[in-house]
Structures are given as structure tokens and as C-alpha cells.
Amino acid sequence: MPDYEVMPAEEDGEPQRRRRKKPKLPWLTIERYGGRLLYVWFGMRFMTLMRLFWRGRFSFTLNCIPDTLALFIWVPWNTPLTWISEALYKRKAGALPLDTPPIFVVGHWRSGTTLLHDLFSEDPNLAYPTTYECFFPHHFLLTEGRFDHVFKVLLPKRRPQDDVPVGFDRPQEEEFAMIMLGEGSPYNTMAWPRMGPVDTEYLDLEGLPEKKVKSWADKFMWFYRRLMLKHNKRLVMKTPANAARLKVLTKLFPDARWVFISRNPLDVFPSTVKLWRALYSTQGLHNPPQLEDWLDDYVLDTFQRFTEAYEKDRHLIPEQNLVEIRYEDLVKDPIGSMRGIYQQLGIEKFDEAEGPMRAILTDRSDHRVSSYRLPKPIAKKIADRLKPFIDRHGYRDTVDATLAEPEAAKAPLREGAAS
């Protein structure tokens, strides 16, 4: 259990823990921190799923067996559907001219990338990967709009880590498509969290054999081409880790536009812990996930590595193609911030996007975030490890003010705080 308190305020939504009613037999009890969420593994082809199971040495806990068996109802269908889809669309996707560079939204997890992505998604002149396309990348060209309703009943109305709406037509991270396609990703930790982090080298693609980097790049382009075939508009892609993959992505898309968003790391750190705690619980093939020994250190190590990779390679982006923005400035004036992004990156027709953007902001006007009271030792550790990030993005005064505050008496965690 983390030794910091979560207090409701303004981005994650009112913290709450929704549990399924416990069965009478304790050995069937399954804890899903944050509520129930569809396994993302439904989108894998059968042999990819078997490799995932083998990686964890089939160490399912009994309480996960029913959800795991449900995978076998659908997963075998992904392969024949892929064959049909590729027979129909492979040649068209391969011949498609890629003359409209994408927009990449990047920044550490819980820094506001989802808000940015959602605002961009309201622009009728832009497109984005949907949740269905990212969860079922092999055959979405064939099945999107036909099979969505089959899985819709298993989706929650909002994400388990915050209060953001969920739907198969909503914007999603293409990272999920990459793991469905069998590529390495830190997100694969979700399957077997008791075993600790996996695929950490895929955070920045550093240290990987050239063959694996090429495989990752080829799969990314395979998915990107099919997205372009489906949408035929400039795509807005959002995966936080892509900020650490500039060396590869700037070669694939030398004229892409980039928006990097930062946020006070004293807020980002506990919010990221909450994010992974929720996803490791809802997606784990064993449960409870048992994260206490490694999660905090993993989040801080990843933050530092992520930041160093971005700072090292950001020069690879042409200056006119990169905008850096702070989350605190975005939420203070979202429309003004988006107008500035459009102007700096040369994205046209903001006047057609402004109305829809204002509408979604009005719909979410009652949205609330969680604020966090970190113990001084943890806050100081974050401040020390992330000093370059804090100084460059203008958080020094805020961080120093937090560290100067007297230590508050420890209060019990509110119901719904990370535990």
C-alpha cells in the first residue's frame, strides 16, 4: 500500500474503488482495483496469446481462470479474420501514398496526453486510432462497426484509473495495437505483474538488436498504413513512450508534428502509480498483482529514463515541428493553448475545430482530478532524480515550495486511494 494520501480535486475524477461482489468461496475472490475492464488480450492471434501465456509459465490464479477461458471464445477467430482482411486490403494499404505526416502527442503518462488527444480528436479534419482499431489491429478494416457491440457490454463507462469516458470509438494509444501484433512493450507487464517489469528496453528501443528494432518499426508502419486507409486524414497518434523513441520515429516520419506535454512530477508520480496499479489489476492473468516490492521504484526509474531519452534526441525534430506545453497551462486556457499549437505547427482550419473542442470541454466541466500528499522523503527523492526535468520545464518554484511545507500528520487513506 503506498504511504501517500490521495485527495479529490481536479483530473482523475473522484477516487473510488468499485469492487465486484465477493463470492462466498474466498478462493474465487478476485480484486479488480478501479473496477472491471475488458482484457485487452482478446485482440491477439492465437499463437501470440500462447507466447504470452508461456512467458508467465501459465501461472494463472484460480480467480482469473473464468476471464482467461473467455479469451478462447474469440481469440481463435482473429487469424481467419486477419486472412480475409489482408486479402481485401493488403495491396491497397501497401500502395497508399503517405504524404500527410502525422501529429504525435507525447509526454509522460498522467501528464495530460489524453486531454490533448481528445481535443485534437474533435477536429473534423483530423483522425485518430480508435480503441477498437488498437485492440483489434489485425482486422479492424473488416470488422469495425460490425463486431463492436459484441464487446461493448464488457467495457466500463469510464477508465479504471480516472474519470475519462471509454468507448470503442474513442481515441486510443497505438501501443495497445503493438502488443496485439506481438511486439515488445512495457505494457506487457500487465499480463504477469507479480513477475515484475518486462520489455523495459522497448521504452526507448535502446539496446535492442537491430532485427527487433526493425520488426517494431515494420509493425508500426503496417498498422499506420491501415489506419490511413481507413481514415484518409492526417492522424493524431498518442503513446507516451514515443517521446523516448524519437531516433526511430523521426526516421519513419521526418516531417511529423510533435506536441510534448509536461506536468509537475510530484503530481505525475503518484498518478502514474495509480494508473499502473489499476491496469495491472484489471489486466493481470494472476490477481492480486502484488506490486508493493517494485512499483514505486519502477515508476521513478522509468520517468528518469524517459526524460533522458527525450532530452537526448529532441534535436532530431525540426524546431518548427515541435511544440512543448505544460499541463498546468493547458487546463488554464485549453482553447488558447490549442490555437497556439495549431499556429506553431502550421495546422490549418482551427476555426472548424474550435466549436467541437469547446463542446467537449463543456461536457467535462464537472471533471475532477486527484491531488496527492506525498511524504517528504518520497517528494525529495523525486525532486533529486528529476532535477533536469523540473528545472527545464519550470517546476522548480512549485517543487521547492512543496518541499518547504511542514510535514502534515499522516491521515488514513481515503476509500478509493491507491492500495
C-alpha positions as CSV (number, residue, x, y, z in Angstrom):
1,M,0.0,0.0,0.0
2,P,1.5,3.4,-1.0
3,D,2.3,5.6,2.0
4,Y,0.8,8.7,0.5
5,E,-2.7,10.1,0.6
6,V,-5.0,10.8,-2.4
7,M,-7.3,13.8,-2.1
8,P,-10.0,14.6,-4.6
9,A,-9.5,17.8,-6.6
10,E,-9.5,18.2,-10.5
11,E,-8.1,15.4,-13.2
12,D,-8.6,11.8,-12.2
13,G,-12.1,12.0,-11.1
14,E,-13.4,11.3,-7.6
15,P,-11.3,8.5,-6.4
16,Q,-13.4,5.4,-5.9
17,R,-12.9,1.7,-5.8
18,R,-15.6,-0.3,-7.4
19,R,-15.4,-4.0,-6.5
20,R,-17.3,-6.9,-7.8
21,K,-19.4,-8.5,-5.1
22,K,-17.2,-11.2,-3.4
23,P,-18.4,-14.7,-3.9
24,K,-18.9,-16.9,-0.8
25,L,-15.9,-19.0,-1.6
26,P,-12.8,-17.0,-0.8
27,W,-10.6,-18.8,-3.3
28,L,-12.7,-17.4,-6.1
29,T,-12.4,-13.8,-4.9
30,I,-10.9,-11.6,-7.5
31,E,-9.9,-8.0,-6.7
32,R,-10.1,-5.6,-9.7
33,Y,-8.7,-2.3,-8.4
34,G,-10.6,0.5,-10.1
35,G,-13.4,-1.7,-11.4
36,R,-13.9,-4.3,-14.1
37,L,-12.3,-3.8,-17.5
38,L,-12.2,-6.0,-20.6
39,Y,-9.0,-7.9,-21.1
40,V,-7.0,-6.3,-23.9
41,W,-5.6,-9.7,-24.8
42,F,-8.8,-10.5,-26.8
43,G,-7.1,-8.8,-29.8
44,M,-4.2,-11.2,-30.1
45,R,-3.9,-14.0,-32.6
46,F,-3.8,-17.5,-31.0
47,M,0.0,-18.1,-31.1
48,T,0.7,-14.6,-29.8
49,L,-1.6,-15.3,-26.9
50,M,0.1,-18.7,-26.3
51,R,3.5,-17.0,-26.2
52,L,2.1,-14.5,-23.6
53,F,0.9,-17.4,-21.5
54,W,4.2,-19.2,-21.8
55,R,6.1,-16.1,-20.8
56,G,4.3,-16.3,-17.5
57,R,4.7,-20.1,-17.3
58,F,0.9,-20.3,-17.2
59,S,0.9,-19.0,-13.6
60,F,-2.8,-18.1,-13.6
61,T,-4.5,-17.7,-10.3
62,L,-7.8,-19.7,-9.9
63,N,-9.8,-16.5,-9.7
64,C,-8.7,-15.4,-13.2
65,I,-9.5,-18.7,-14.9
66,P,-13.0,-17.7,-16.0
67,D,-11.9,-14.5,-17.6
68,T,-8.9,-16.3,-19.2
69,L,-11.1,-19.0,-20.6
70,A,-13.3,-16.4,-22.2
71,L,-10.3,-15.4,-24.4
72,F,-10.6,-18.8,-26.2
73,I,-14.1,-17.9,-27.3
74,W,-12.8,-15.1,-29.5
75,V,-9.0,-15.2,-30.0
76,P,-9.1,-18.2,-32.4
77,W,-11.2,-16.1,-34.8
78,N,-8.6,-13.4,-35.1
79,T,-6.5,-15.4,-37.5
80,P,-9.1,-16.2,-40.2
81,L,-10.4,-12.7,-39.9
82,T,-6.9,-11.4,-40.5
83,W,-6.5,-13.6,-43.6
84,I,-9.8,-12.2,-45.0
85,S,-8.9,-8.6,-44.2
86,E,-5.5,-8.9,-45.7
87,A,-6.8,-10.5,-48.8
88,L,-9.1,-7.5,-49.3
89,Y,-6.9,-4.6,-48.1
90,K,-3.2,-5.5,-48.1
91,R,-2.4,-4.3,-51.6
92,K,-4.4,-1.1,-51.1
93,A,-2.6,-0.3,-47.8
94,G,0.8,-1.1,-49.3
95,A,0.3,1.2,-52.3
96,L,-1.1,4.1,-50.2
97,P,1.0,7.3,-50.6
98,L,1.9,8.6,-47.1
99,D,2.2,12.3,-48.0
100,T,0.4,13.7,-44.9
101,P,2.7,13.5,-41.8
102,P,1.0,12.6,-38.5
103,I,0.9,14.6,-35.3
104,F,2.4,12.8,-32.3
105,V,1.1,13.7,-28.9
106,V,3.8,12.7,-26.3
107,G,4.6,13.2,-22.7
108,H,5.0,11.0,-19.6
109,W,1.9,9.1,-18.5
110,R,-0.6,11.2,-16.5
111,S,0.8,14.4,-17.9
112,G,-2.3,15.3,-19.9
113,T,-1.7,13.4,-23.2
114,T,-5.2,12.0,-23.1
115,L,-6.7,15.5,-22.8
116,L,-4.6,16.8,-25.7
117,H,-5.5,13.7,-27.8
118,D,-9.2,14.2,-27.0
119,L,-9.1,17.8,-28.0
120,F,-7.4,17.0,-31.3
121,S,-9.9,14.3,-31.9
122,E,-12.7,16.9,-32.1
123,D,-11.2,18.4,-35.2
124,P,-13.2,17.1,-38.2
125,N,-10.1,17.5,-40.4
126,L,-8.0,15.1,-38.3
127,A,-8.4,11.4,-37.4
128,Y,-7.1,9.1,-34.7
129,P,-6.7,5.4,-33.9
130,T,-9.9,4.3,-32.1
131,T,-10.0,1.9,-29.2
132,Y,-11.4,-0.8,-31.4
133,E,-8.7,-0.3,-34.0
134,C,-5.9,-0.5,-31.3
135,F,-7.5,-3.6,-29.6
136,F,-8.2,-5.4,-32.9
137,P,-5.5,-4.2,-35.3
138,H,-5.3,-7.3,-37.4
139,H,-8.8,-7.0,-38.9
140,F,-10.4,-3.7,-37.9
141,L,-10.7,-2.7,-41.6
142,L,-13.0,-5.7,-42.0
143,T,-14.8,-5.8,-38.6
144,E,-15.0,-2.3,-37.1
145,G,-18.6,-1.2,-36.9
146,R,-19.8,-4.9,-37.2
147,F,-18.4,-6.6,-34.0
148,D,-18.1,-3.6,-31.7
149,H,-21.4,-4.4,-30.0
150,V,-20.1,-7.9,-29.1
151,F,-17.5,-6.4,-26.7
152,K,-19.3,-3.2,-25.8
153,V,-21.1,-4.8,-22.8
154,L,-17.7,-5.6,-21.2
155,L,-16.4,-2.0,-21.3
156,P,-16.8,0.3,-18.3
157,K,-18.3,3.7,-18.9
158,R,-15.0,5.3,-17.6
159,R,-11.4,4.2,-17.3
160,P,-10.4,2.5,-14.1
161,Q,-7.6,4.9,-13.3
162,D,-9.6,8.1,-13.8
163,D,-12.8,9.6,-14.9
164,V,-12.2,9.7,-18.6
165,P,-15.0,8.2,-20.8
166,V,-14.4,4.9,-22.5
167,G,-15.7,3.6,-25.8
168,F,-14.6,1.7,-28.8
169,D,-14.9,4.8,-30.9
170,R,-12.8,6.9,-28.6
171,P,-9.1,7.8,-29.2
172,Q,-6.6,5.2,-28.0
173,E,-2.9,4.6,-27.7
174,E,-1.4,2.7,-30.6
175,E,0.8,1.0,-28.1
176,F,-2.0,-1.4,-27.5
177,A,-2.0,-2.3,-31.2
178,M,1.7,-3.1,-31.0
179,I,1.3,-5.6,-28.2
180,M,-1.7,-7.2,-30.1
181,L,0.6,-7.6,-33.1
182,G,3.1,-9.4,-30.9
183,E,5.7,-6.7,-30.4
184,G,7.5,-6.0,-27.2
185,S,6.2,-3.2,-24.9
186,P,6.5,-2.2,-21.2
187,Y,2.7,-2.7,-21.3
188,N,3.2,-6.5,-21.4
189,T,4.0,-6.2,-17.7
190,M,0.2,-6.0,-17.3
191,A,-0.2,-9.8,-18.0
192,W,2.1,-11.1,-15.2
193,P,2.7,-8.2,-12.8
194,R,3.8,-10.5,-9.9
195,M,6.9,-11.2,-12.0
196,G,7.9,-7.5,-12.2
197,P,8.6,-5.2,-15.2
198,V,9.2,-6.8,-18.7
199,D,10.2,-5.4,-22.0
200,T,11.7,-2.3,-20.4
201,E,14.1,-1.9,-23.3
202,Y,11.1,-1.2,-25.6
203,L,10.5,2.1,-23.7
204,D,13.2,3.8,-25.8
205,L,14.2,0.9,-28.1
206,E,17.8,1.3,-26.9
207,G,19.9,-1.8,-26.5
208,L,17.7,-3.9,-28.7
209,P,19.2,-5.9,-31.6
210,E,18.7,-4.2,-34.9
211,K,16.5,-7.0,-36.1
212,K,14.0,-6.3,-33.2
213,V,14.0,-2.6,-33.8
214,K,13.3,-3.2,-37.5
215,S,10.4,-5.6,-36.5
216,W,8.9,-3.0,-34.3
217,A,9.2,-0.3,-36.9
218,D,7.7,-2.5,-39.6
219,K,4.7,-3.4,-37.4
220,F,4.2,0.3,-36.6
221,M,4.1,1.1,-40.3
222,W,1.9,-1.9,-41.0
223,F,-0.7,-0.5,-38.6
224,Y,-0.2,3.1,-39.6
225,R,-0.9,2.3,-43.3
226,R,-4.1,0.6,-42.4
227,L,-5.2,3.5,-40.3
228,M,-4.6,5.8,-43.2
229,L,-6.5,3.6,-45.5
230,K,-9.4,3.6,-43.1
231,H,-9.5,7.3,-42.2
232,N,-7.8,9.1,-45.2
233,K,-6.9,12.1,-43.0
234,R,-4.0,13.4,-41.0
235,L,-3.6,11.1,-38.0
236,V,-3.1,12.2,-34.4
237,M,-1.1,9.4,-32.6
238,K,-0.7,9.3,-28.9
239,T,1.5,7.0,-27.0
240,P,3.5,8.5,-24.1
241,A,6.6,6.3,-24.7
242,N,7.0,7.6,-28.2
243,A,8.8,10.6,-26.7
244,A,11.6,8.2,-25.9
245,R,11.6,6.7,-29.4
246,L,12.5,9.8,-31.4
247,K,15.5,8.1,-33.0
248,V,13.3,5.6,-34.8
249,L,10.1,7.6,-35.3
250,T,11.8,10.7,-36.8
251,K,13.3,8.4,-39.5
252,L,9.9,6.9,-40.2
253,F,8.2,10.3,-40.2
254,P,10.8,13.0,-40.8
255,D,8.2,15.8,-41.2
256,A,5.8,14.7,-38.4
257,R,4.5,17.3,-36.0
258,W,5.1,16.8,-32.3
259,V,3.4,18.1,-29.2
260,F,5.2,17.3,-25.9
261,I,3.3,18.0,-22.7
262,S,4.9,18.1,-19.2
263,R,3.4,18.2,-15.7
264,N,4.7,18.7,-12.2
265,P,6.4,15.4,-11.4
266,L,5.1,15.5,-7.8
267,D,1.7,15.1,-9.3
268,V,2.7,12.8,-12.2
269,F,4.5,10.2,-10.0
270,P,1.6,9.2,-7.7
271,S,-0.9,9.4,-10.5
272,T,1.2,7.0,-12.6
273,V,1.4,4.6,-9.7
274,K,-2.4,4.7,-9.5
275,L,-2.6,4.1,-13.3
276,W,-0.4,1.0,-13.3
277,R,-2.0,-0.3,-10.1
278,A,-5.3,-0.2,-11.9
279,L,-4.1,-1.7,-15.2
280,Y,-2.1,-4.4,-13.6
281,S,-5.1,-5.4,-11.6
282,T,-7.7,-5.3,-14.4
283,Q,-5.4,-6.9,-17.0
284,G,-3.4,-9.3,-14.8
285,L,-3.7,-13.1,-15.5
286,H,-3.0,-13.6,-11.9
287,N,-4.6,-11.5,-9.2
288,P,-4.0,-9.7,-6.8
289,P,-0.9,-8.4,-8.7
290,Q,1.4,-8.0,-5.6
291,L,3.2,-4.8,-6.7
292,E,4.5,-3.4,-3.4
293,D,8.1,-4.5,-3.8
294,W,8.8,-2.8,-7.1
295,L,6.1,-0.4,-8.4
296,D,7.3,2.9,-6.9
297,D,10.9,2.4,-7.9
298,Y,9.8,1.3,-11.4
299,V,7.7,4.4,-12.0
300,L,10.6,6.7,-10.9
301,D,13.2,4.8,-12.9
302,T,11.0,4.9,-16.0
303,F,10.3,8.6,-15.6
304,Q,14.0,9.4,-15.4
305,R,14.9,7.2,-18.3
306,F,12.0,8.6,-20.4
307,T,13.1,12.1,-19.7
308,E,16.8,11.5,-20.5
309,A,15.9,9.8,-23.8
310,Y,13.6,12.7,-24.9
311,E,16.2,15.3,-24.0
312,K,19.0,13.4,-25.8
313,D,17.1,13.1,-29.1
314,R,14.6,16.0,-29.2
315,H,17.1,17.8,-31.5
316,L,16.1,15.3,-34.2
317,I,12.8,17.1,-34.6
318,P,12.9,20.2,-36.8
319,E,12.4,23.2,-34.5
320,Q,9.3,24.3,-36.3
321,N,7.7,20.9,-35.9
322,L,7.8,20.7,-32.1
323,V,5.7,22.4,-29.5
324,E,6.2,21.9,-25.8
325,I,3.4,22.8,-23.4
326,R,2.7,22.4,-19.7
327,Y,-0.4,20.7,-18.5
328,E,-1.0,23.5,-16.0
329,D,-1.1,26.0,-18.8
330,L,-3.3,23.8,-21.0
331,V,-6.0,23.4,-18.4
332,K,-5.9,27.1,-17.5
333,D,-6.7,28.0,-21.1
334,P,-7.3,25.0,-23.3
335,I,-8.7,26.8,-26.3
336,G,-6.0,29.4,-26.3
337,S,-3.4,26.6,-25.9
338,M,-4.8,24.6,-28.8
339,R,-4.9,27.7,-31.0
340,G,-1.2,28.3,-30.3
341,I,-0.3,24.7,-31.1
342,Y,-2.1,24.9,-34.4
343,Q,-0.4,28.1,-35.3
344,Q,3.1,27.0,-34.3
345,L,2.8,23.7,-36.2
346,G,1.1,25.1,-39.2
347,I,-2.1,23.0,-38.8
348,E,-4.9,24.6,-40.7
349,K,-8.6,25.3,-40.1
350,F,-8.6,25.7,-36.3
351,D,-11.8,27.7,-36.7
352,E,-13.5,24.4,-37.7
353,A,-12.2,22.6,-34.6
354,E,-12.8,25.3,-32.0
355,G,-16.5,24.8,-31.6
356,P,-16.3,21.0,-31.1
357,M,-13.4,21.5,-28.7
358,R,-15.4,23.9,-26.6
359,A,-18.3,21.4,-26.6
360,I,-16.2,18.6,-25.2
361,L,-14.8,20.9,-22.6
362,T,-18.3,21.9,-21.5
363,D,-19.3,18.2,-21.3
364,R,-16.4,17.6,-19.0
365,S,-16.8,20.8,-16.9
366,D,-17.5,18.8,-13.8
367,H,-14.5,16.6,-14.3
368,R,-12.3,16.3,-11.1
369,V,-8.7,15.3,-10.5
370,S,-7.0,13.7,-7.6
371,S,-4.3,15.6,-5.8
372,Y,-1.7,13.8,-3.8
373,R,0.1,14.5,-0.5
374,L,3.5,12.8,-0.8
375,P,5.6,12.2,2.3
376,K,8.7,14.4,2.3
377,P,11.2,11.5,1.7
378,I,9.4,10.4,-1.5
379,A,8.9,14.0,-2.7
380,K,12.6,14.8,-2.1
381,K,13.6,11.6,-4.0
382,I,11.6,12.6,-7.0
383,A,13.0,16.2,-6.9
384,D,16.5,14.9,-6.8
385,R,16.2,12.3,-9.5
386,L,14.2,14.5,-11.9
387,K,16.1,17.8,-11.3
388,P,16.8,18.5,-15.0
389,F,13.2,17.9,-15.9
390,I,12.0,20.2,-13.1
391,D,14.3,23.0,-14.0
392,R,13.8,22.9,-17.8
393,H,10.0,22.8,-17.6
394,G,9.6,25.5,-15.0
395,Y,8.6,23.5,-11.9
396,R,11.4,24.5,-9.6
397,D,9.5,27.1,-7.6
398,T,6.5,24.8,-7.1
399,V,8.6,21.8,-6.2
400,D,10.7,23.8,-3.7
401,A,7.5,25.3,-2.1
402,T,6.1,21.8,-1.6
403,L,9.4,20.6,-0.1
404,A,9.4,23.6,2.3
405,E,5.9,22.8,3.6
406,P,5.8,21.3,7.1
407,E,5.2,17.5,7.2
408,A,1.5,17.0,7.8
409,A,0.3,14.4,10.3
410,K,-0.3,11.2,8.4
411,A,-4.0,10.7,7.7
412,P,-5.6,7.4,6.8
413,L,-6.0,6.8,3.1
414,R,-9.4,7.8,1.8
415,E,-11.6,5.0,0.4
416,G,-10.6,4.7,-3.3
417,A,-7.0,5.8,-2.8
418,A,-4.3,3.5,-4.2
419,S,-3.9,0.5,-2.1
